[in-house]
Amino acid sequence: MRVLGIDPGTAATGYGVVEEREDGLHAVRHGAITSPTSLPFPQRLLRIYRELRALLIELQPDCAAVEAVFFARNVQSALRLGQARGVALLALAEAGVEIHEYSALEVKKAVTSFGQAQKDQVQRMVQMLLRLPEPPQPADAADALAIAICHQHAARLQGRLRKS
């Protein structure tokens, strides 16, 4: 199963594709969609949408996992983050990709077994789980890979429950 993980953001939207193979999980590709803060906000959203659409066409994920937003520093940040998240959900829905959502707590618990893990701990665990030579960069991409890993674990568990 190939899962696209998305960590939405207006300055950087992290993405990471994780594929399960016979020998375990593998990172297919990861990175971040960035746009300069000088770009008007609607143009930044358009960039996220277009780049996600291109990634969906190129990488052909079976499903996607997106971080659910439960916390933001202030109302303005929460609104902008919600808009970036909405653009990501639109691109996924338009492509007909099944969408799953996980909170940051669920992702951290799935990857590190500790819901209050720090970003560097998540990066190191993603590196270990995917057998990468170094921690994935930028941090937004590491978070997106962690979201994809979280869904891989949840899907595996659901499959086992269905069999029993």
BAPANU-351188 format. One record per residue: chain; x, y, z of N, C-alpha, C in turn; residue in three letters. Coordinates in steps of 0.05 Angstrom, whole numbers, plus 5000, padded with zeros to 4 digits. Layout:
! residues N
{cadena->A n.east->X n.north->Y n.up->Z ca.east->X ca.north->Y ca.up->Z c.east->X c.north->Y c.up->Z residuo->ALA}
...
! end
This chain:
! residues 164
{cadena->A n.east->5017 n.north->4977 n.up->5000 ca.east->5000 ca.north->5000 ca.up->5000 c.east->5018 c.north->5025 c.up->5000 residuo->MET}
{cadena->A n.east->5011 n.north->5044 n.up->4984 ca.east->5026 ca.north->5069 ca.up->4981 c.east->5009 c.north->5091 c.up->4993 residuo->ARG}
{cadena->A n.east->5020 n.north->5105 n.up->5014 ca.east->5005 ca.north->5125 ca.up->5029 c.east->5020 c.north->5152 c.up->5026 residuo->VAL}
{cadena->A n.east->5005 n.north->5173 n.up->5019 ca.east->5015 ca.north->5200 ca.up->5018 c.east->5008 c.north->5213 c.up->5045 residuo->LEU}
{cadena->A n.east->5028 n.north->5221 n.up->5060 ca.east->5023 ca.north->5236 ca.up->5084 c.east->5026 c.north->5266 c.up->5079 residuo->GLY}
{cadena->A n.east->5008 n.north->5282 n.up->5090 ca.east->5009 ca.north->5311 ca.up->5086 c.east->5008 c.north->5325 c.up->5113 residuo->ILE}
{cadena->A n.east->5027 n.north->5343 n.up->5117 ca.east->5028 ca.north->5361 ca.up->5140 c.east->5022 c.north->5389 c.up->5130 residuo->ASP}
{cadena->A n.east->4997 n.north->5397 n.up->5131 ca.east->4990 ca.north->5423 ca.up->5119 c.east->5002 c.north->5447 c.up->5133 residuo->PRO}
{cadena->A n.east->5008 n.north->5467 n.up->5118 ca.east->5018 ca.north->5492 ca.up->5128 c.east->5019 c.north->5513 c.up->5106 residuo->GLY}
{cadena->A n.east->5019 n.north->5538 n.up->5114 ca.east->5019 ca.north->5559 ca.up->5093 c.east->5047 c.north->5566 c.up->5084 residuo->THR}
{cadena->A n.east->5066 n.north->5566 n.up->5102 ca.east->5094 ca.north->5571 ca.up->5094 c.east->5106 c.north->5546 c.up->5082 residuo->ALA}
{cadena->A n.east->5100 n.north->5523 n.up->5093 ca.east->5110 ca.north->5497 ca.up->5082 c.east->5089 c.north->5476 c.up->5087 residuo->ALA}
{cadena->A n.east->5081 n.north->5462 n.up->5066 ca.east->5064 ca.north->5439 ca.up->5068 c.east->5082 c.north->5414 c.up->5063 residuo->THR}
{cadena->A n.east->5086 n.north->5399 n.up->5084 ca.east->5103 ca.north->5375 ca.up->5081 c.east->5087 c.north->5352 c.up->5068 residuo->GLY}
{cadena->A n.east->5102 n.north->5337 n.up->5052 ca.east->5090 ca.north->5313 ca.up->5040 c.east->5110 c.north->5290 c.up->5043 residuo->TYR}
{cadena->A n.east->5100 n.north->5266 n.up->5044 ca.east->5117 ca.north->5243 ca.up->5045 c.east->5101 c.north->5218 c.up->5036 residuo->GLY}
{cadena->A n.east->5113 n.north->5203 n.up->5019 ca.east->5100 ca.north->5178 ca.up->5009 c.east->5115 c.north->5154 c.up->5021 residuo->VAL}
{cadena->A n.east->5099 n.north->5137 n.up->5034 ca.east->5110 ca.north->5113 ca.up->5046 c.east->5096 c.north->5089 c.up->5034 residuo->VAL}
{cadena->A n.east->5112 n.north->5070 n.up->5026 ca.east->5101 ca.north->5046 ca.up->5014 c.east->5109 c.north->5021 c.up->5030 residuo->GLU}
{cadena->A n.east->5089 n.north->5003 n.up->5034 ca.east->5094 ca.north->4978 ca.up->5048 c.east->5102 c.north->4957 c.up->5027 residuo->GLU}
{cadena->A n.east->5125 n.north->4945 n.up->5032 ca.east->5134 ca.north->4923 ca.up->5015 c.east->5138 c.north->4898 c.up->5032 residuo->ARG}
{cadena->A n.east->5146 n.north->4877 n.up->5020 ca.east->5150 ca.north->4852 ca.up->5036 c.east->5170 c.north->4855 c.up->5058 residuo->GLU}
{cadena->A n.east->5190 n.north->4871 n.up->5053 ca.east->5212 ca.north->4875 ca.up->5073 c.east->5207 c.north->4899 c.up->5092 residuo->ASP}
{cadena->A n.east->5183 n.north->4910 n.up->5091 ca.east->5177 ca.north->4932 ca.up->5110 c.east->5169 c.north->4958 c.up->5096 residuo->GLY}
{cadena->A n.east->5170 n.north->4980 n.up->5111 ca.east->5162 ca.north->5006 ca.up->5100 c.east->5186 c.north->5020 c.up->5087 residuo->LEU}
{cadena->A n.east->5180 n.north->5034 n.up->5065 ca.east->5200 ca.north->5048 ca.up->5050 c.east->5190 c.north->5076 c.up->5043 residuo->HIS}
{cadena->A n.east->5208 n.north->5096 n.up->5046 ca.east->5202 ca.north->5123 ca.up->5037 c.east->5205 c.north->5124 c.up->5007 residuo->ALA}
{cadena->A n.east->5184 n.north->5132 n.up->4993 ca.east->5186 ca.north->5135 ca.up->4964 c.east->5196 c.north->5163 c.up->4957 residuo->VAL}
{cadena->A n.east->5185 n.north->5183 n.up->4970 ca.east->5193 ca.north->5210 ca.up->4965 c.east->5182 c.north->5228 c.up->4987 residuo->ARG}
{cadena->A n.east->5197 n.north->5249 n.up->4993 ca.east->5187 ca.north->5268 ca.up->5013 c.east->5199 c.north->5296 c.up->5007 residuo->HIS}
{cadena->A n.east->5185 n.north->5316 n.up->5018 ca.east->5194 ca.north->5343 ca.up->5014 c.east->5174 c.north->5362 c.up->5025 residuo->GLY}
{cadena->A n.east->5176 n.north->5387 n.up->5016 ca.east->5157 ca.north->5408 ca.up->5025 c.east->5150 c.north->5426 c.up->5002 residuo->ALA}
{cadena->A n.east->5126 n.north->5434 n.up->5002 ca.east->5116 ca.north->5454 ca.up->4983 c.east->5119 c.north->5481 c.up->4997 residuo->ILE}
{cadena->A n.east->5136 n.north->5498 n.up->4988 ca.east->5141 ca.north->5523 ca.up->5001 c.east->5134 c.north->5546 c.up->4983 residuo->THR}
{cadena->A n.east->5128 n.north->5569 n.up->4995 ca.east->5123 ca.north->5593 ca.up->4979 c.east->5132 c.north->5617 c.up->4996 residuo->SER}
{cadena->A n.east->5143 n.north->5637 n.up->4983 ca.east->5153 ca.north->5660 ca.up->4998 c.east->5130 c.north->5675 c.up->5012 residuo->PRO}
{cadena->A n.east->5135 n.north->5685 n.up->5035 ca.east->5115 ca.north->5700 ca.up->5050 c.east->5107 c.north->5726 c.up->5035 residuo->THR}
{cadena->A n.east->5124 n.north->5735 n.up->5016 ca.east->5117 ca.north->5759 ca.up->5000 c.east->5096 c.north->5753 c.up->4979 residuo->SER}
{cadena->A n.east->5091 n.north->5727 n.up->4973 ca.east->5070 ca.north->5720 ca.up->4954 c.east->5043 c.north->5724 c.up->4967 residuo->LEU}
{cadena->A n.east->5024 n.north->5736 n.up->4952 ca.east->4997 ca.north->5740 ca.up->4963 c.east->4986 c.north->5713 c.up->4972 residuo->PRO}
{cadena->A n.east->4971 n.north->5713 n.up->4994 ca.east->4961 ca.north->5689 ca.up->5006 c.east->4945 c.north->5671 c.up->4987 residuo->PHE}
{cadena->A n.east->4927 n.north->5682 n.up->4971 ca.east->4913 ca.north->5664 ca.up->4952 c.east->4932 c.north->5650 c.up->4932 residuo->PRO}
{cadena->A n.east->4954 n.north->5663 n.up->4925 ca.east->4973 ca.north->5651 ca.up->4907 c.east->4989 c.north->5629 c.up->4921 residuo->GLN}
{cadena->A n.east->4993 n.north->5632 n.up->4947 ca.east->5006 ca.north->5611 ca.up->4962 c.east->4989 c.north->5586 c.up->4963 residuo->ARG}
{cadena->A n.east->4962 n.north->5590 n.up->4967 ca.east->4944 ca.north->5568 ca.up->4968 c.east->4943 c.north->5554 c.up->4940 residuo->LEU}
{cadena->A n.east->4943 n.north->5570 n.up->4919 ca.east->4943 ca.north->5559 ca.up->4892 c.east->4968 c.north->5542 c.up->4887 residuo->LEU}
{cadena->A n.east->4991 n.north->5551 n.up->4897 ca.east->5015 ca.north->5536 ca.up->4894 c.east->5013 c.north->5509 c.up->4908 residuo->ARG}
{cadena->A n.east->5003 n.north->5509 n.up->4932 ca.east->4999 ca.north->5484 ca.up->4947 c.east->4981 c.north->5465 c.up->4931 residuo->ILE}
{cadena->A n.east->4959 n.north->5475 n.up->4921 ca.east->4940 ca.north->5459 ca.up->4906 c.east->4953 c.north->5447 c.up->4881 residuo->TYR}
{cadena->A n.east->4965 n.north->5464 n.up->4865 ca.east->4977 ca.north->5455 ca.up->4840 c.east->5000 c.north->5434 c.up->4845 residuo->ARG}
{cadena->A n.east->5016 n.north->5439 n.up->4864 ca.east->5039 ca.north->5421 ca.up->4869 c.east->5029 c.north->5394 c.up->4880 residuo->GLU}
{cadena->A n.east->5008 n.north->5395 n.up->4898 ca.east->4997 ca.north->5370 ca.up->4907 c.east->4984 c.north->5354 c.up->4885 residuo->LEU}
{cadena->A n.east->4970 n.north->5368 n.up->4867 ca.east->4958 ca.north->5354 ca.up->4844 c.east->4979 c.north->5341 c.up->4827 residuo->ARG}
{cadena->A n.east->5001 n.north->5354 n.up->4822 ca.east->5023 ca.north->5343 ca.up->4806 c.east->5035 c.north->5318 c.up->4820 residuo->ALA}
{cadena->A n.east->5038 n.north->5320 n.up->4847 ca.east->5048 ca.north->5297 ca.up->4862 c.east->5029 c.north->5274 c.up->4861 residuo->LEU}
{cadena->A n.east->5004 n.north->5279 n.up->4863 ca.east->4984 ca.north->5258 ca.up->4862 c.east->4985 c.north->5243 c.up->4835 residuo->LEU}
{cadena->A n.east->4988 n.north->5258 n.up->4813 ca.east->4989 ca.north->5246 ca.up->4787 c.east->5015 c.north->5229 c.up->4784 residuo->ILE}
{cadena->A n.east->5037 n.north->5241 n.up->4794 ca.east->5063 ca.north->5227 ca.up->4791 c.east->5066 c.north->5203 c.up->4809 residuo->GLU}
{cadena->A n.east->5057 n.north->5205 n.up->4834 ca.east->5063 ca.north->5184 ca.up->4854 c.east->5041 c.north->5164 c.up->4858 residuo->LEU}
{cadena->A n.east->5017 n.north->5170 n.up->4849 ca.east->4994 ca.north->5151 ca.up->4849 c.east->4991 c.north->5137 c.up->4876 residuo->GLN}
{cadena->A n.east->4986 n.north->5152 n.up->4898 ca.east->4982 ca.north->5139 ca.up->4924 c.east->4955 c.north->5123 c.up->4924 residuo->PRO}
{cadena->A n.east->4954 n.north->5102 n.up->4941 ca.east->4929 ca.north->5087 ca.up->4945 c.east->4910 c.north->5103 c.up->4963 residuo->ASP}
{cadena->A n.east->4921 n.north->5118 n.up->4981 ca.east->4905 ca.north->5134 ca.up->4999 c.east->4923 c.north->5156 c.up->5011 residuo->CYS}
{cadena->A n.east->4911 n.north->5174 n.up->5026 ca.east->4926 ca.north->5196 ca.up->5038 c.east->4919 c.north->5198 c.up->5068 residuo->ALA}
{cadena->A n.east->4938 n.north->5208 n.up->5083 ca.east->4934 ca.north->5213 ca.up->5112 c.east->4942 c.north->5242 c.up->5116 residuo->ALA}
{cadena->A n.east->4924 n.north->5257 n.up->5129 ca.east->4928 ca.north->5286 ca.up->5133 c.east->4927 c.north->5291 c.up->5163 residuo->VAL}
{cadena->A n.east->4944 n.north->5309 n.up->5172 ca.east->4943 ca.north->5316 ca.up->5200 c.east->4919 c.north->5334 c.up->5205 residuo->GLU}
{cadena->A n.east->4903 n.north->5326 n.up->5225 ca.east->4880 ca.north->5342 ca.up->5234 c.east->4890 c.north->5365 c.up->5251 residuo->ALA}
{cadena->A n.east->4878 n.north->5388 n.up->5248 ca.east->4886 ca.north->5412 ca.up->5263 c.east->4870 c.north->5415 c.up->5288 residuo->VAL}
{cadena->A n.east->4884 n.north->5414 n.up->5311 ca.east->4870 ca.north->5418 ca.up->5337 c.east->4881 c.north->5441 c.up->5353 residuo->PHE}
{cadena->A n.east->4903 n.north->5452 n.up->5344 ca.east->4916 ca.north->5473 ca.up->5359 c.east->4930 c.north->5493 c.up->5341 residuo->PHE}
{cadena->A n.east->4927 n.north->5518 n.up->5347 ca.east->4942 ca.north->5539 ca.up->5333 c.east->4948 c.north->5561 c.up->5353 residuo->ALA}
{cadena->A n.east->4969 n.north->5576 n.up->5348 ca.east->4978 ca.north->5597 ca.up->5367 c.east->4957 c.north->5619 c.up->5370 residuo->ARG}
{cadena->A n.east->4944 n.north->5626 n.up->5347 ca.east->4924 ca.north->5647 ca.up->5349 c.east->4903 c.north->5642 c.up->5328 residuo->ASN}
{cadena->A n.east->4882 n.north->5657 n.up->5329 ca.east->4859 ca.north->5653 ca.up->5311 c.east->4867 c.north->5657 c.up->5282 residuo->VAL}
{cadena->A n.east->4883 n.north->5677 n.up->5276 ca.east->4892 ca.north->5682 ca.up->5248 c.east->4908 c.north->5659 c.up->5238 residuo->GLN}
{cadena->A n.east->4926 n.north->5648 n.up->5254 ca.east->4942 ca.north->5625 ca.up->5246 c.east->4924 c.north->5600 c.up->5241 residuo->SER}
{cadena->A n.east->4904 n.north->5597 n.up->5259 ca.east->4886 ca.north->5574 ca.up->5256 c.east->4870 c.north->5576 c.up->5230 residuo->ALA}
{cadena->A n.east->4860 n.north->5600 n.up->5223 ca.east->4845 ca.north->5604 ca.up->5199 c.east->4862 c.north->5598 c.up->5174 residuo->LEU}
{cadena->A n.east->4886 n.north->5609 n.up->5174 ca.east->4904 ca.north->5604 ca.up->5150 c.east->4912 c.north->5575 c.up->5148 residuo->ARG}
{cadena->A n.east->4917 n.north->5563 n.up->5170 ca.east->4924 ca.north->5534 ca.up->5170 c.east->4900 c.north->5518 c.up->5160 residuo->LEU}
{cadena->A n.east->4876 n.north->5525 n.up->5169 ca.east->4852 ca.north->5512 ca.up->5159 c.east->4848 c.north->5515 c.up->5129 residuo->GLY}
{cadena->A n.east->4855 n.north->5538 n.up->5119 ca.east->4853 ca.north->5543 ca.up->5090 c.east->4873 c.north->5525 c.up->5075 residuo->GLN}
{cadena->A n.east->4897 n.north->5524 n.up->5084 ca.east->4917 ca.north->5507 ca.up->5071 c.east->4909 c.north->5477 c.up->5072 residuo->ALA}
{cadena->A n.east->4898 n.north->5469 n.up->5095 ca.east->4888 ca.north->5442 ca.up->5098 c.east->4865 c.north->5437 c.up->5079 residuo->ARG}
{cadena->A n.east->4847 n.north->5456 n.up->5076 ca.east->4825 ca.north->5454 ca.up->5058 c.east->4833 c.north->5450 c.up->5029 residuo->GLY}
{cadena->A n.east->4854 n.north->5465 n.up->5021 ca.east->4864 ca.north->5463 ca.up->4994 c.east->4876 c.north->5435 c.up->4990 residuo->VAL}
{cadena->A n.east->4890 n.north->5424 n.up->5010 ca.east->4901 ca.north->5397 ca.up->5008 c.east->4878 c.north->5376 c.up->5005 residuo->ALA}
{cadena->A n.east->4858 n.north->5379 n.up->5022 ca.east->4835 ca.north->5361 ca.up->5021 c.east->4821 c.north->5362 c.up->4994 residuo->LEU}
{cadena->A n.east->4819 n.north->5386 n.up->4983 ca.east->4806 ca.north->5390 ca.up->4957 c.east->4822 c.north->5375 c.up->4935 residuo->LEU}
{cadena->A n.east->4848 n.north->5378 n.up->4935 ca.east->4865 ca.north->5364 ca.up->4915 c.east->4862 c.north->5334 c.up->4917 residuo->ALA}
{cadena->A n.east->4861 n.north->5324 n.up->4942 ca.east->4858 ca.north->5295 ca.up->4946 c.east->4831 c.north->5285 c.up->4937 residuo->LEU}
{cadena->A n.east->4810 n.north->5300 n.up->4945 ca.east->4783 ca.north->5292 ca.up->4937 c.east->4779 c.north->5293 c.up->4907 residuo->ALA}
{cadena->A n.east->4790 n.north->5314 n.up->4895 ca.east->4787 ca.north->5316 ca.up->4866 c.east->4801 c.north->5292 c.up->4852 residuo->GLU}
{cadena->A n.east->4823 n.north->5283 n.up->4863 ca.east->4838 ca.north->5260 ca.up->4851 c.east->4825 c.north->5233 c.up->4858 residuo->ALA}
{cadena->A n.east->4804 n.north->5234 n.up->4875 ca.east->4791 ca.north->5209 ca.up->4883 c.east->4807 c.north->5192 c.up->4902 residuo->GLY}
{cadena->A n.east->4824 n.north->5205 n.up->4918 ca.east->4841 ca.north->5191 ca.up->4937 c.east->4827 c.north->5189 c.up->4964 residuo->VAL}
{cadena->A n.east->4826 n.north->5165 n.up->4975 ca.east->4814 ca.north->5161 ca.up->5001 c.east->4830 c.north->5176 c.up->5022 residuo->GLU}
{cadena->A n.east->4816 n.north->5191 n.up->5040 ca.east->4830 ca.north->5209 ca.up->5059 c.east->4825 c.north->5198 c.up->5088 residuo->ILE}
{cadena->A n.east->4847 n.north->5198 n.up->5103 ca.east->4846 ca.north->5191 ca.up->5132 c.east->4858 c.north->5214 c.up->5147 residuo->HIS}
{cadena->A n.east->4848 n.north->5219 n.up->5171 ca.east->4858 ca.north->5242 ca.up->5187 c.east->4868 c.north->5232 c.up->5214 residuo->GLU}
{cadena->A n.east->4890 n.north->5243 n.up->5223 ca.east->4901 ca.north->5236 ca.up->5249 c.east->4910 c.north->5261 c.up->5264 residuo->TYR}
{cadena->A n.east->4906 n.north->5261 n.up->5289 ca.east->4916 ca.north->5284 ca.up->5305 c.east->4946 c.north->5281 c.up->5309 residuo->SER}
{cadena->A n.east->4959 n.north->5303 n.up->5317 ca.east->4988 ca.north->5302 ca.up->5322 c.east->4994 c.north->5282 c.up->5344 residuo->ALA}
{cadena->A n.east->4977 n.north->5281 n.up->5364 ca.east->4981 ca.north->5262 ca.up->5386 c.east->4981 c.north->5233 c.up->5376 residuo->LEU}
{cadena->A n.east->4961 n.north->5226 n.up->5359 ca.east->4960 ca.north->5199 ca.up->5347 c.east->4985 c.north->5193 c.up->5331 residuo->GLU}
{cadena->A n.east->4994 n.north->5212 n.up->5316 ca.east->5018 ca.north->5208 ca.up->5299 c.east->5043 c.north->5203 c.up->5316 residuo->VAL}
{cadena->A n.east->5046 n.north->5220 n.up->5336 ca.east->5070 ca.north->5217 ca.up->5353 c.east->5069 c.north->5191 c.up->5368 residuo->LYS}
{cadena->A n.east->5046 n.north->5182 n.up->5378 ca.east->5043 ca.north->5157 ca.up->5392 c.east->5050 c.north->5133 c.up->5373 residuo->LYS}
{cadena->A n.east->5040 n.north->5135 n.up->5348 ca.east->5045 ca.north->5113 ca.up->5329 c.east->5074 c.north->5111 c.up->5322 residuo->ALA}
{cadena->A n.east->5088 n.north->5133 n.up->5321 ca.east->5116 ca.north->5133 ca.up->5311 c.east->5136 c.north->5130 c.up->5334 residuo->VAL}
{cadena->A n.east->5131 n.north->5143 n.up->5357 ca.east->5150 ca.north->5143 ca.up->5379 c.east->5140 c.north->5129 c.up->5404 residuo->THR}
{cadena->A n.east->5115 n.north->5122 n.up->5405 ca.east->5102 ca.north->5110 ca.up->5428 c.east->5098 c.north->5131 c.up->5451 residuo->SER}
{cadena->A n.east->5103 n.north->5156 n.up->5445 ca.east->5100 ca.north->5177 ca.up->5465 c.east->5086 c.north->5201 c.up->5452 residuo->PHE}
{cadena->A n.east->5062 n.north->5208 n.up->5461 ca.east->5046 ca.north->5229 ca.up->5448 c.east->5057 c.north->5257 c.up->5451 residuo->GLY}
{cadena->A n.east->5076 n.north->5261 n.up->5470 ca.east->5088 ca.north->5287 ca.up->5474 c.east->5116 c.north->5289 c.up->5462 residuo->GLN}
{cadena->A n.east->5123 n.north->5272 n.up->5444 ca.east->5150 ca.north->5271 ca.up->5432 c.east->5156 c.north->5298 c.up->5419 residuo->ALA}
{cadena->A n.east->5181 n.north->5305 n.up->5420 ca.east->5191 ca.north->5330 ca.up->5407 c.east->5196 c.north->5324 c.up->5377 residuo->GLN}
{cadena->A n.east->5198 n.north->5346 n.up->5361 ca.east->5201 ca.north->5343 ca.up->5332 c.east->5226 c.north->5327 c.up->5325 residuo->LYS}
{cadena->A n.east->5248 n.north->5331 n.up->5339 ca.east->5273 ca.north->5317 ca.up->5333 c.east->5270 c.north->5287 c.up->5339 residuo->ASP}
{cadena->A n.east->5254 n.north->5280 n.up->5359 ca.east->5249 ca.north->5252 ca.up->5366 c.east->5233 c.north->5238 c.up->5344 residuo->GLN}
{cadena->A n.east->5213 n.north->5253 n.up->5333 ca.east->5197 ca.north->5242 ca.up->5311 c.east->5215 c.north->5238 c.up->5287 residuo->VAL}
{cadena->A n.east->5232 n.north->5258 n.up->5281 ca.east->5250 ca.north->5256 ca.up->5258 c.east->5268 c.north->5231 c.up->5260 residuo->GLN}
{cadena->A n.east->5280 n.north->5227 n.up->5284 ca.east->5298 ca.north->5204 ca.up->5287 c.east->5283 c.north->5178 c.up->5285 residuo->ARG}
{cadena->A n.east->5259 n.north->5176 n.up->5296 ca.east->5244 ca.north->5151 ca.up->5294 c.east->5235 c.north->5146 c.up->5265 residuo->MET}
{cadena->A n.east->5227 n.north->5166 n.up->5250 ca.east->5221 ca.north->5163 ca.up->5222 c.east->5245 c.north->5153 c.up->5207 residuo->VAL}
{cadena->A n.east->5268 n.north->5164 n.up->5213 ca.east->5293 ca.north->5155 ca.up->5201 c.east->5298 c.north->5125 c.up->5206 residuo->GLN}
{cadena->A n.east->5294 n.north->5117 n.up->5231 ca.east->5298 ca.north->5089 ca.up->5238 c.east->5277 c.north->5071 c.up->5225 residuo->MET}
{cadena->A n.east->5252 n.north->5078 n.up->5226 ca.east->5231 ca.north->5061 ca.up->5216 c.east->5233 c.north->5058 c.up->5185 residuo->LEU}
{cadena->A n.east->5242 n.north->5078 n.up->5172 ca.east->5244 ca.north->5077 ca.up->5143 c.east->5273 c.north->5070 c.up->5133 residuo->LEU}
{cadena->A n.east->5290 n.north->5066 n.up->5152 ca.east->5318 ca.north->5059 ca.up->5147 c.east->5331 c.north->5080 c.up->5128 residuo->ARG}
{cadena->A n.east->5328 n.north->5105 n.up->5135 ca.east->5340 ca.north->5127 ca.up->5120 c.east->5368 c.north->5133 c.up->5130 residuo->LEU}
{cadena->A n.east->5386 n.north->5142 n.up->5113 ca.east->5413 ca.north->5147 ca.up->5122 c.east->5415 c.north->5171 c.up->5141 residuo->PRO}
{cadena->A n.east->5396 n.north->5189 n.up->5141 ca.east->5396 ca.north->5212 ca.up->5159 c.east->5367 c.north->5220 c.up->5164 residuo->GLU}
{cadena->A n.east->5363 n.north->5236 n.up->5185 ca.east->5335 ca.north->5245 ca.up->5191 c.east->5324 c.north->5260 c.up->5167 residuo->PRO}
{cadena->A n.east->5299 n.north->5256 n.up->5160 ca.east->5288 ca.north->5270 ca.up->5137 c.east->5285 c.north->5300 c.up->5142 residuo->PRO}
{cadena->A n.east->5291 n.north->5315 n.up->5121 ca.east->5289 ca.north->5344 ca.up->5122 c.east->5272 c.north->5354 c.up->5100 residuo->GLN}
{cadena->A n.east->5258 n.north->5376 n.up->5102 ca.east->5255 ca.north->5392 ca.up->5127 c.east->5237 c.north->5378 c.up->5147 residuo->PRO}
{cadena->A n.east->5233 n.north->5390 n.up->5170 ca.east->5217 ca.north->5378 ca.up->5191 c.east->5188 c.north->5373 c.up->5182 residuo->ALA}
{cadena->A n.east->5178 n.north->5390 n.up->5164 ca.east->5151 ca.north->5386 ca.up->5154 c.east->5149 c.north->5360 c.up->5138 residuo->ASP}
{cadena->A n.east->5170 n.north->5353 n.up->5123 ca.east->5170 ca.north->5328 ca.up->5108 c.east->5172 c.north->5305 c.up->5127 residuo->ALA}
{cadena->A n.east->5188 n.north->5307 n.up->5148 ca.east->5189 ca.north->5286 ca.up->5168 c.east->5162 c.north->5281 c.up->5181 residuo->ALA}
{cadena->A n.east->5148 n.north->5303 n.up->5187 ca.east->5121 ca.north->5301 ca.up->5199 c.east->5102 c.north->5287 c.up->5179 residuo->ASP}
{cadena->A n.east->5104 n.north->5294 n.up->5154 ca.east->5087 ca.north->5281 ca.up->5134 c.east->5093 c.north->5251 c.up->5132 residuo->ALA}
{cadena->A n.east->5118 n.north->5244 n.up->5132 ca.east->5125 ca.north->5215 ca.up->5132 c.east->5114 c.north->5201 c.up->5157 residuo->LEU}
{cadena->A n.east->5116 n.north->5215 n.up->5180 ca.east->5105 ca.north->5204 ca.up->5205 c.east->5075 c.north->5199 c.up->5202 residuo->ALA}
{cadena->A n.east->5061 n.north->5218 n.up->5190 ca.east->5032 ca.north->5215 ca.up->5186 c.east->5026 c.north->5191 c.up->5168 residuo->ILE}
{cadena->A n.east->5042 n.north->5187 n.up->5147 ca.east->5038 ca.north->5164 ca.up->5129 c.east->5044 c.north->5138 c.up->5144 residuo->ALA}
{cadena->A n.east->5065 n.north->5138 n.up->5161 ca.east->5072 ca.north->5114 ca.up->5177 c.east->5049 c.north->5108 c.up->5196 residuo->ILE}
{cadena->A n.east->5038 n.north->5129 n.up->5209 ca.east->5015 ca.north->5125 ca.up->5227 c.east->4992 c.north->5111 c.up->5213 residuo->CYS}
{cadena->A n.east->4986 n.north->5120 n.up->5188 ca.east->4964 ca.north->5107 ca.up->5174 c.east->4972 c.north->5078 c.up->5166 residuo->HIS}
{cadena->A n.east->4996 n.north->5073 n.up->5159 ca.east->5005 ca.north->5046 ca.up->5152 c.east->5000 c.north->5028 c.up->5176 residuo->GLN}
{cadena->A n.east->5008 n.north->5037 n.up->5200 ca.east->5003 ca.north->5021 ca.up->5224 c.east->4974 c.north->5017 c.up->5229 residuo->HIS}
{cadena->A n.east->4958 n.north->5038 n.up->5227 ca.east->4929 ca.north->5036 ca.up->5232 c.east->4916 c.north->5017 c.up->5212 residuo->ALA}
{cadena->A n.east->4924 n.north->5019 n.up->5187 ca.east->4912 ca.north->5001 ca.up->5166 c.east->4919 c.north->4972 c.up->5171 residuo->ALA}
{cadena->A n.east->4944 n.north->4968 n.up->5179 ca.east->4953 ca.north->4940 ca.up->5185 c.east->4937 c.north->4929 c.up->5208 residuo->ARG}
{cadena->A n.east->4932 n.north->4945 n.up->5229 ca.east->4916 ca.north->4936 ca.up->5251 c.east->4888 c.north->4930 c.up->5243 residuo->LEU}
{cadena->A n.east->4876 n.north->4948 n.up->5227 ca.east->4849 ca.north->4943 ca.up->5217 c.east->4847 c.north->4917 c.up->5201 residuo->GLN}
{cadena->A n.east->4867 n.north->4912 n.up->5185 ca.east->4867 ca.north->4887 ca.up->5169 c.east->4868 c.north->4863 c.up->5187 residuo->GLY}
{cadena->A n.east->4884 n.north->4864 n.up->5208 ca.east->4886 ca.north->4841 ca.up->5227 c.east->4859 c.north->4837 c.up->5241 residuo->ARG}
{cadena->A n.east->4847 n.north->4859 n.up->5249 ca.east->4821 ca.north->4857 ca.up->5263 c.east->4799 c.north->4845 c.up->5245 residuo->LEU}
{cadena->A n.east->4800 n.north->4852 n.up->5220 ca.east->4780 ca.north->4841 ca.up->5201 c.east->4784 c.north->4811 c.up->5198 residuo->ARG}
{cadena->A n.east->4809 n.north->4802 n.up->5198 ca.east->4815 ca.north->4774 ca.up->5194 c.east->4806 c.north->4757 c.up->5218 residuo->LYS}
{cadena->A n.east->4807 n.north->4769 n.up->5242 ca.east->4800 ca.north->4753 ca.up->5266 c.east->4771 c.north->4753 c.up->5273 residuo->SER}
! end
